């Protein structure tokens, strides 16, 4: 019987387990998943992390290799993708949205967007302004109460976004604390200040970030209909719901004040502070 540590990761009513058989990776796994929910949920998959050759690592699921990596950073970014996939795949109870989620006082702000839209860089800026962090990746919305549970992990900042972060916070920012993956960095949210307010909250505002290196600053107020349509684009388990969950997403949109934000640099965001 294995004595290797097993990490339980849950979101909504689904969960996965991760057994780590490489002692050198135990701390990296804790860094990645320390703030995720560690109890409850129905187990969807079980992962095993093992050494692979002299210097590499592999992750297996049901005795089949699902990812390989030569460094802890690459392994962690691949593993979190596998974990998220299995928390999403069979979930037909809750609404799962690809979004960041932060809070200031009793105001929760949801930042939905596809990869590369600027969720994580905008989250970093908001954290430096005193917001509390919940996630930059995935939220789970109760379709009856619209209460939100977040999948909390380090910020996953793409290389271009990390350049913007280092222009704002210093060129050596996160150098010793972040894990470097293939195309992004995993950066601890606590480095940006702010606070960690647990994994639950209620959204009041939704902002759809649109980051581009050449974008002019623009902040547009959205109608409820436009808010619902944009939420549908990041509704990652829509196929598991009747009518793709459109009525539930529309009802959720009615509870939010929606905006679309275009920006290219943190310096453009000063107006948001007011």
C-alpha positions as CSV (number, residue, x, y, z in Angstrom):
1,X,0.0,0.0,0.0
2,X,1.4,3.4,-1.0
3,X,2.4,5.8,1.7
4,X,2.8,8.8,-0.7
5,X,0.8,11.9,0.2
6,X,-2.5,12.3,-1.5
7,X,-4.1,15.7,-2.3
8,X,-7.9,16.0,-2.5
9,X,-9.1,18.8,-4.8
10,X,-12.8,19.7,-5.0
11,X,-15.0,22.2,-6.8
12,X,-18.8,22.2,-6.6
13,X,-19.9,18.5,-6.4
14,X,-16.9,17.1,-8.2
15,X,-13.4,16.3,-7.0
16,X,-10.1,14.6,-8.0
17,X,-7.2,13.0,-6.0
18,X,-3.5,13.4,-6.7
19,X,-0.9,11.0,-5.3
20,X,2.6,12.4,-5.4
21,X,5.4,9.8,-5.4
22,X,8.2,12.3,-6.0
23,X,9.3,13.8,-2.7
24,X,11.0,16.7,-4.4
25,X,7.6,17.8,-5.9
26,X,5.6,17.7,-2.7
27,X,6.2,21.4,-1.9
28,X,5.5,22.4,-5.6
29,X,2.2,20.6,-5.4
30,X,1.3,22.4,-2.2
31,X,2.3,25.7,-3.8
32,X,-0.1,24.9,-6.7
33,X,-3.1,23.6,-4.7
34,X,-2.8,24.9,-1.1
35,X,-5.8,27.1,-1.4
36,X,-8.2,24.7,-3.2
37,X,-11.0,23.0,-1.4
38,X,-9.7,19.8,0.2
39,X,-12.8,17.9,1.1
40,X,-16.1,16.8,-0.4
41,X,-17.2,16.1,-3.9
42,X,-17.5,12.9,-6.0
43,X,-14.1,11.6,-7.2
44,X,-13.9,12.0,-11.0
45,X,-10.3,11.0,-11.5
46,X,-7.1,9.9,-9.6
47,X,-3.7,11.1,-10.7
48,X,-0.3,9.7,-9.8
49,X,2.9,11.8,-10.1
50,X,6.1,9.7,-10.6
51,X,9.7,10.2,-11.7
52,X,10.2,9.6,-15.5
53,X,13.8,8.8,-16.4
54,X,16.7,10.6,-14.8
55,X,15.4,14.2,-14.5
56,X,11.8,14.2,-15.8
57,X,8.3,13.6,-14.3
58,X,5.1,12.0,-15.5
59,X,1.5,12.0,-14.4
60,X,-0.7,9.0,-15.0
61,X,-4.5,8.6,-14.8
62,X,-5.9,5.1,-14.8
63,X,-2.4,3.7,-15.5
64,X,-2.1,5.9,-18.7
65,X,0.3,8.8,-19.0
66,X,-1.6,12.1,-19.4
67,X,1.4,14.4,-19.2
68,X,5.2,14.5,-19.0
69,X,7.5,17.4,-18.1
70,X,11.2,18.1,-17.4
71,X,10.6,20.9,-14.8
72,X,8.3,21.4,-11.8
73,X,6.8,24.5,-13.4
74,X,5.8,22.8,-16.7
75,X,4.5,19.8,-14.8
76,X,2.3,22.0,-12.5
77,X,0.8,24.0,-15.4
78,X,0.0,20.7,-17.3
79,X,-1.4,19.1,-14.2
80,X,-3.7,22.0,-13.3
81,X,-5.1,21.7,-16.8
82,X,-5.9,18.0,-16.3
83,X,-7.4,18.7,-12.9
84,X,-9.7,21.4,-14.2
85,X,-10.8,19.3,-17.1
86,X,-12.0,16.5,-14.8
87,X,-13.7,19.0,-12.5
88,X,-15.6,20.3,-15.5
89,X,-16.2,17.2,-17.6
90,X,-19.2,15.6,-15.8
91,X,-20.6,18.6,-13.9
92,X,-24.2,19.2,-14.8
93,X,-25.3,20.8,-11.5
94,X,-23.4,24.0,-11.3
95,X,-22.5,26.7,-13.9
96,X,-18.7,26.7,-14.5
97,X,-17.3,29.8,-16.0
98,X,-13.7,30.5,-17.2
99,X,-13.1,33.6,-15.2
100,X,-11.1,35.4,-12.5
101,X,-12.9,36.5,-9.4
102,X,-11.9,39.1,-6.8
103,X,-13.6,41.0,-4.0
104,X,-13.4,44.5,-2.5
105,X,-15.6,44.8,0.7
106,X,-18.9,43.2,-0.2
107,X,-18.5,43.7,-4.0
108,X,-17.4,40.7,-6.0
109,X,-16.0,41.4,-9.5
110,X,-16.0,38.6,-12.1
111,X,-13.5,38.8,-15.0
112,X,-14.5,36.2,-17.6
113,X,-12.4,35.6,-20.7
114,X,-10.7,33.1,-22.9
115,X,-7.0,32.4,-22.4
116,X,-4.9,35.5,-23.3
117,X,-7.7,38.0,-22.8
118,X,-5.9,39.7,-19.8
119,X,-7.8,38.1,-16.8
120,X,-4.6,37.4,-14.9
121,X,-2.8,40.7,-15.5
122,X,-5.9,42.7,-14.6
123,X,-6.3,40.5,-11.5
124,X,-2.7,41.3,-10.6
125,X,-3.3,45.1,-10.9
126,X,-6.5,44.8,-8.8
127,X,-4.7,42.8,-6.1
128,X,-2.1,45.6,-5.9
129,X,-5.0,48.0,-5.3
130,X,-6.3,46.1,-2.2
131,X,-8.8,43.6,-3.8
132,X,-9.1,40.1,-2.2
133,X,-8.2,37.2,-4.4
134,X,-10.3,34.1,-5.1
135,X,-9.2,32.9,-8.6
136,X,-7.9,33.8,-12.0
137,X,-9.1,30.6,-13.7
138,X,-12.5,29.1,-12.9
139,X,-15.6,29.8,-10.9
140,X,-18.5,27.6,-9.9
141,X,-21.9,29.3,-9.7
142,X,-24.9,27.9,-7.9
143,X,-27.7,28.2,-10.4
144,X,-30.3,28.8,-7.6
145,X,-28.6,31.3,-5.4
146,X,-25.8,32.5,-7.8
147,X,-23.3,32.2,-4.9
148,X,-19.8,31.6,-6.3
149,X,-17.1,29.1,-5.3
150,X,-13.7,29.7,-6.8
151,X,-10.9,27.3,-7.9
152,X,-8.0,29.1,-6.1
153,X,-4.5,28.6,-7.5
154,X,-1.5,30.9,-8.2
155,X,-2.1,33.4,-11.0
156,X,-1.2,31.9,-14.4
157,X,0.4,34.8,-16.2
158,X,1.4,34.5,-19.8
159,X,4.9,35.6,-20.8
160,X,3.6,38.8,-22.5
161,X,1.6,39.6,-19.4
162,X,4.6,38.9,-17.1
163,X,6.5,41.6,-19.0
164,X,3.7,44.1,-18.2
165,X,3.7,42.9,-14.5
166,X,7.5,43.4,-14.3
167,X,7.3,46.9,-15.8
168,X,4.8,47.8,-13.0
169,X,6.3,45.9,-10.1
170,X,10.0,45.6,-10.9
171,X,12.1,43.5,-13.3
172,X,12.9,40.8,-10.7
173,X,9.3,40.5,-9.5
174,X,8.5,36.9,-8.6
175,X,11.9,35.7,-9.8
176,X,12.3,33.3,-6.8
177,X,8.7,32.7,-5.9
178,X,7.1,32.0,-9.3
179,X,7.2,28.7,-11.2
180,X,8.0,29.0,-14.9
181,X,6.0,26.9,-17.2
182,X,6.2,26.4,-21.0
183,X,4.3,29.6,-22.0
184,X,3.4,31.1,-18.6
185,X,4.4,31.7,-15.0
186,X,2.6,30.5,-11.9
187,X,2.8,33.5,-9.5
188,X,1.6,33.4,-5.9
189,X,-1.3,35.8,-5.5
190,X,0.0,37.0,-2.1
191,X,3.0,38.6,-3.8
192,X,0.6,41.3,-5.1
193,X,-0.7,42.4,-1.8
194,X,-4.5,42.4,-1.3
195,X,-5.8,39.6,0.7
196,X,-7.1,36.0,0.5
197,X,-10.7,35.9,1.4
198,X,-11.4,32.2,1.1
199,X,-13.0,30.6,-2.0
200,X,-16.6,31.9,-1.8
201,X,-18.4,35.1,-2.6
202,X,-21.2,36.8,-4.6
203,X,-20.5,38.7,-7.8
204,X,-22.0,42.2,-8.2
205,X,-20.0,43.4,-11.3
206,X,-18.7,41.6,-14.3
207,X,-15.9,43.0,-16.5
208,X,-14.9,41.3,-19.7
209,X,-11.2,42.2,-20.2
210,X,-9.8,42.6,-23.7
211,X,-6.0,43.0,-23.5
212,X,-4.0,43.9,-26.5
213,X,-0.5,45.4,-26.7
214,X,-1.9,48.1,-29.0
215,X,-5.3,48.7,-27.6
216,X,-6.7,52.1,-26.8
217,X,-8.4,52.3,-23.4
218,X,-12.2,51.9,-23.5
219,X,-14.7,50.9,-20.8
220,X,-18.2,50.2,-22.2
221,X,-21.4,49.5,-20.1
222,X,-23.2,46.4,-21.3
223,X,-26.8,45.5,-21.6
224,X,-28.0,42.4,-19.7
225,X,-28.5,40.6,-23.1
226,X,-24.9,41.4,-24.2
227,X,-23.6,40.4,-20.7
228,X,-25.4,37.0,-21.0
229,X,-24.1,36.4,-24.6
230,X,-20.5,37.1,-23.5
231,X,-20.9,34.9,-20.4
232,X,-22.0,32.1,-22.7
233,X,-18.6,32.3,-24.5
234,X,-16.8,31.3,-21.3
235,X,-19.5,28.9,-19.9
236,X,-17.3,25.8,-20.0
237,X,-19.8,23.1,-19.0
238,X,-22.7,24.4,-21.1
239,X,-23.1,21.1,-23.0
240,X,-24.0,19.3,-19.7
241,X,-27.0,21.5,-19.1
242,X,-30.5,21.5,-20.7
243,X,-30.6,24.0,-23.5
244,X,-26.9,24.6,-22.8
245,X,-27.9,26.5,-19.6
246,X,-28.8,29.6,-21.5
247,X,-31.8,30.5,-19.2
248,X,-29.6,30.0,-16.1
249,X,-26.8,32.2,-17.5
250,X,-29.4,34.9,-18.5
251,X,-30.8,34.8,-14.9
252,X,-27.3,35.2,-13.6
253,X,-26.6,38.1,-15.9
254,X,-29.6,40.0,-14.5
255,X,-27.9,40.1,-11.1
256,X,-24.7,41.8,-12.5
257,X,-23.6,45.2,-13.8
258,X,-21.7,44.4,-16.9
259,X,-18.7,46.1,-18.7
260,X,-16.3,45.4,-21.5
261,X,-12.8,46.8,-20.9
262,X,-10.1,47.3,-23.6
263,X,-6.5,48.1,-22.4
264,X,-2.9,47.6,-23.2
265,X,-1.1,48.8,-20.1
266,X,-1.7,49.2,-16.3
267,X,-1.2,53.0,-16.7
268,X,-4.5,53.2,-18.6
269,X,-6.4,51.8,-15.6
270,X,-6.1,54.7,-13.3
271,X,-9.7,55.8,-14.1
272,X,-11.0,52.5,-12.7
273,X,-9.8,53.4,-9.2
274,X,-12.5,56.1,-9.0
